[in-house]
Amino acid sequence: MKSLNKEQIIRLTLTLVILLSGAAMIPFVDLPVGAIGWESLTGVYEPDLSVNESSGAPGSTFAFTGSSYPPNSLATIYVNGETKGSVMTDAGGTATFKLNTAGAAPGTYNVTLEVDINATATESIELVESGPTVTPPVGFEGPTFFLDFPNPVFLPIAYRQ
């Protein structure tokens, strides 16, 4: 049997590594191909926040939609700089929520949806006494946050027998 020299052993080893690394990919052949967006690599986003109506009477419930945010991320909701809650963006970078203005005073309110310092958008709503009461579009889904008072915490009721 012929003995192998150092160079032949190195070549044989590299060949085996290349072949085996290709074979290791076989379980992934049937997975769908998805594009990797450059945004996920650079962290640069240009989000947008829209609202169904820009003004309404106190007691209205406005529907907000944020788009072009980082996907599957926790987004914080601020009203005039005060935290009101948070929502998760979906795989497409979209988040929806409702803002209930019951008990709020008339005026202009700046609503911001922020994932991090690089993904922030703001939309203003105005509450006017003589305005119509705004409601979310039929079928609009998303959690409801309250403008004027802290979000309620529902506690269980315990009965003693």
C-alpha positions as CSV (number, residue, x, y, z in Angstrom):
1,M,0.0,0.0,0.0
2,K,1.3,3.4,-1.0
3,S,1.8,5.9,1.9
4,L,0.4,9.4,1.5
5,N,2.5,12.4,1.9
6,K,1.5,15.6,3.9
7,E,0.2,17.5,0.8
8,Q,-2.0,14.6,-0.2
9,I,-3.5,14.3,3.3
10,I,-4.3,18.0,3.3
11,R,-6.0,17.8,-0.1
12,L,-8.0,14.7,0.9
13,T,-9.1,16.3,4.2
14,L,-10.3,19.5,2.4
15,T,-12.1,17.5,-0.2
16,L,-13.9,15.5,2.5
17,V,-14.8,18.7,4.5
18,I,-16.3,20.3,1.3
19,L,-18.3,17.2,0.4
20,L,-19.6,16.6,4.0
21,S,-20.6,20.3,4.4
22,G,-22.7,20.0,1.2
23,A,-24.3,16.8,2.5
24,A,-25.2,18.5,5.8
25,M,-27.4,21.0,3.8
26,I,-29.6,18.2,2.4
27,P,-32.3,18.5,5.2
28,F,-32.8,22.2,4.2
29,V,-33.5,21.5,0.5
30,D,-37.3,21.7,0.8
31,L,-37.4,24.9,2.9
32,P,-38.9,27.9,1.2
33,V,-36.5,30.5,-0.1
34,G,-36.8,33.9,1.6
35,A,-35.1,37.1,0.8
36,I,-33.0,38.7,3.5
37,G,-33.8,42.4,3.5
38,W,-30.9,44.7,3.8
39,E,-32.8,46.5,6.7
40,S,-32.2,43.5,8.9
41,L,-28.5,43.7,8.4
42,T,-28.1,47.5,8.8
43,G,-30.8,48.4,11.3
44,V,-32.1,51.3,9.1
45,Y,-35.9,51.6,8.9
46,E,-38.3,54.3,7.7
47,P,-41.4,53.5,9.7
48,D,-44.8,55.1,9.1
49,L,-47.7,55.5,11.6
50,S,-51.1,56.2,10.3
51,V,-54.5,56.8,12.0
52,N,-58.0,56.3,10.7
53,E,-59.1,59.9,11.5
54,S,-57.0,62.9,12.6
55,S,-59.7,64.5,14.8
56,G,-62.7,63.5,16.8
57,A,-64.7,64.2,20.0
58,P,-63.4,63.1,23.4
59,G,-64.6,59.5,23.9
60,S,-63.5,58.5,20.4
61,T,-61.4,55.4,19.8
62,F,-58.8,55.9,17.1
63,A,-57.2,53.0,15.1
64,F,-53.5,53.2,14.5
65,T,-51.4,51.2,12.1
66,G,-47.6,51.2,12.1
67,S,-45.7,49.8,9.1
68,S,-42.1,49.3,8.0
69,Y,-40.9,48.6,11.5
70,P,-38.3,45.9,12.4
71,P,-40.2,42.5,12.2
72,N,-41.2,40.6,15.3
73,S,-40.1,43.4,17.7
74,L,-41.6,45.0,20.7
75,A,-42.9,48.5,19.9
76,T,-43.7,51.0,22.7
77,I,-46.6,53.4,22.4
78,Y,-46.1,57.0,23.7
79,V,-48.7,59.8,23.9
80,N,-47.1,63.2,24.4
81,G,-44.0,61.4,25.7
82,E,-45.8,59.2,28.3
83,T,-45.7,55.5,27.9
84,K,-49.1,53.9,27.3
85,G,-48.2,50.3,26.5
86,S,-46.5,48.1,23.9
87,V,-47.4,45.9,21.0
88,M,-45.5,43.3,18.9
89,T,-44.8,43.9,15.2
90,D,-45.6,41.0,12.9
91,A,-43.2,39.3,10.5
92,G,-43.9,42.1,8.0
93,G,-43.0,44.9,10.5
94,T,-46.6,46.0,11.0
95,A,-48.3,46.7,14.3
96,T,-51.9,47.8,15.1
97,F,-53.5,49.3,18.2
98,K,-56.5,51.4,19.3
99,L,-56.4,54.5,21.5
100,N,-59.5,55.2,23.6
101,T,-59.9,58.9,24.5
102,A,-62.7,58.5,27.1
103,G,-62.3,61.2,29.8
104,A,-59.6,63.0,27.9
105,A,-59.6,66.8,27.6
106,P,-59.8,68.5,24.2
107,G,-56.5,69.2,22.6
108,T,-53.8,67.9,20.3
109,Y,-52.0,64.6,21.3
110,N,-48.8,63.3,19.6
111,V,-48.9,59.5,19.4
112,T,-45.5,57.8,18.8
113,L,-44.8,54.1,18.0
114,E,-41.1,53.3,18.7
115,V,-39.2,50.1,18.4
116,D,-35.8,51.6,19.1
117,I,-34.0,54.9,18.4
118,N,-33.8,54.0,14.7
119,A,-37.5,53.1,14.2
120,T,-39.8,55.8,15.4
121,A,-42.9,57.5,13.8
122,T,-45.4,60.0,15.2
123,E,-48.9,60.9,14.2
124,S,-51.1,63.6,15.8
125,I,-54.8,63.4,16.8
126,E,-56.9,66.3,17.9
127,L,-59.8,66.1,20.3
128,V,-62.5,68.7,19.7
129,E,-65.8,69.1,21.6
130,S,-67.8,69.6,18.5
131,G,-66.2,66.8,16.5
132,P,-67.8,63.5,15.6
133,T,-67.1,60.4,17.8
134,V,-64.6,58.3,15.9
135,T,-64.7,54.5,16.0
136,P,-62.2,52.0,14.5
137,P,-63.0,50.5,11.1
138,V,-65.1,47.3,11.1
139,G,-62.8,44.3,11.6
140,F,-59.8,46.4,12.9
141,E,-57.8,44.3,15.4
142,G,-55.3,45.3,18.0
143,P,-55.1,46.0,21.7
144,T,-56.8,49.1,23.2
145,F,-54.9,51.6,25.2
146,F,-56.4,54.6,27.1
147,L,-55.3,58.2,26.7
148,D,-56.4,59.8,29.9
149,F,-55.9,57.2,32.6
150,P,-53.5,54.3,33.3
151,N,-54.4,51.1,31.6
152,P,-56.6,49.1,33.9
153,V,-55.4,46.0,35.6
154,F,-58.0,43.3,36.1
155,L,-57.5,41.2,39.2
156,P,-59.2,38.0,40.0
157,I,-62.0,37.9,42.6
158,A,-61.4,35.4,45.4
159,Y,-64.3,34.2,47.4
160,R,-63.9,32.7,50.9
161,Q,-66.3,30.0,51.9
